[in-house]
Amino acid sequence: MITIYHNPACGTSRNTLALIRNSGAEPTVIEYLKTPPSRAELSDLLRRMGIPARALLREKEKVYAELDLSDPSLTEDQLVDAIMAHPILINRPIVVTQLGVKLCRPSELVLDILPDPQRGAFAKEDGEQVVDEHGRRLR
């Protein structure tokens, strides 16, 4: 069972989803902007990834600056509150497999937690070759 917290407007997220499918798996796709994780789910994802909420924030989002989320005095709970109120702040994609939970930026990080190997060559949308014709990771 594989789950991806996905934003179809994001190239990295699309590439990650394609890499999952290239392993022969069909993941559960959660479009987190339509169906955000609950606070408990978000906290569990952060715990399982071993990262603080700050590491999950998309600093390029307008709301990041508007809320002054770069302020180092903000607590973990305050950052999680901001994410809960504005799911666009979640960096993506997050992938959950039996082997772990990972923020897959760049997309090929998903290869570290996929239970099955790649079934063939894979190139990202920009043409960068990530997997060769034998399913072997190139980097």
C-alpha positions in Angstrom: 0.0 0.0 0.0 1.4 3.3 -1.1 -0.1 6.8 -0.5 1.0 10.0 -2.1 -0.1 13.4 -0.9 -0.2 15.0 -4.3 -0.7 18.3 -6.1 -1.4 17.6 -9.8 -0.2 21.2 -10.6 3.3 20.4 -9.3 5.8 18.9 -11.7 7.8 17.2 -8.8 4.6 15.7 -7.6 3.6 14.4 -11.0 7.1 12.9 -11.6 7.0 11.2 -8.2 3.6 9.7 -9.0 4.9 8.5 -12.3 7.9 6.9 -10.6 5.6 5.0 -8.2 3.5 3.8 -11.2 6.7 2.8 -13.0 7.3 0.3 -10.2 4.0 -1.3 -11.0 2.1 0.1 -8.0 -1.1 2.1 -8.1 -1.0 4.3 -5.1 -3.8 5.9 -3.1 -3.6 9.5 -4.3 -4.7 12.2 -1.9 -5.0 15.6 -3.4 -4.2 17.4 -0.2 -5.5 20.8 -1.4 -8.9 19.2 -1.8 -8.6 16.8 1.2 -6.0 18.1 3.7 -4.7 15.8 6.3 -6.2 16.2 9.8 -4.0 17.7 12.5 -3.3 14.2 13.9 -2.4 12.9 10.4 -0.1 15.8 9.7 1.6 15.4 13.1 2.0 11.6 12.4 3.5 12.3 9.0 6.0 14.8 10.4 6.9 12.4 13.2 7.4 9.5 10.7 9.5 11.7 8.4 11.5 12.9 11.4 11.2 16.5 10.4 9.8 19.6 12.2 6.8 21.5 10.7 9.2 24.2 9.5 10.9 21.8 7.1 7.6 21.0 5.5 6.7 24.7 4.7 6.7 26.0 1.2 8.5 29.3 1.6 7.6 30.5 -1.9 3.9 30.7 -1.1 2.5 34.2 -0.7 0.8 33.2 2.6 4.2 32.2 4.0 5.3 35.9 3.9 1.9 37.2 4.8 2.0 35.2 8.1 5.7 35.9 8.7 6.3 32.2 9.0 10.1 32.8 8.8 9.9 34.2 12.4 12.2 31.8 14.3 10.2 32.4 17.5 7.2 30.5 16.1 6.5 27.2 17.9 5.9 23.9 16.3 2.2 24.2 17.2 1.9 27.6 15.6 3.5 26.3 12.4 1.1 23.3 12.4 -1.8 25.8 12.9 -0.7 27.8 9.9 -0.4 24.6 7.8 -3.9 23.5 8.9 -5.4 26.8 8.0 -3.5 27.0 4.7 -2.7 23.5 3.2 -1.0 25.2 0.3 1.9 25.6 2.7 2.6 21.8 2.6 5.6 21.0 0.5 5.0 18.1 -1.8 4.8 15.3 -2.5 4.8 13.2 0.7 4.9 9.5 0.0 4.0 6.8 2.5 5.1 3.2 2.0 5.8 0.1 4.1 9.4 1.2 4.0 9.0 4.7 5.3 7.6 8.2 4.8 9.4 10.8 2.8 9.1 14.3 1.4 10.1 13.5 -2.2 11.9 16.6 -3.3 13.5 15.8 -5.7 11.1 13.2 -7.0 13.7 10.4 -7.3 13.9 10.3 -3.5 10.8 8.1 -3.7 13.0 5.3 -5.1 14.5 5.0 -1.5 11.1 3.9 -0.1 9.4 2.0 -2.9 9.0 -1.7 -2.1 9.3 -2.8 -5.8 12.0 -1.9 -8.3 11.4 0.2 -11.4 10.1 -1.8 -14.4 11.9 0.2 -17.1 13.4 3.5 -18.1 12.0 6.7 -16.6 12.7 10.4 -17.5 11.2 13.3 -15.7 8.9 15.7 -17.5 12.0 18.0 -18.2 13.7 15.0 -19.9 16.2 14.2 -17.1 16.8 10.5 -17.2 16.4 9.0 -13.7 16.1 5.3 -14.3 17.8 3.3 -17.1 16.1 0.7 -19.4 16.9 -2.0 -16.8 15.1 -0.2 -14.0 18.4 1.0 -12.4 18.6 4.3 -10.7 21.1 6.6 -12.5 21.9 8.9 -9.6 
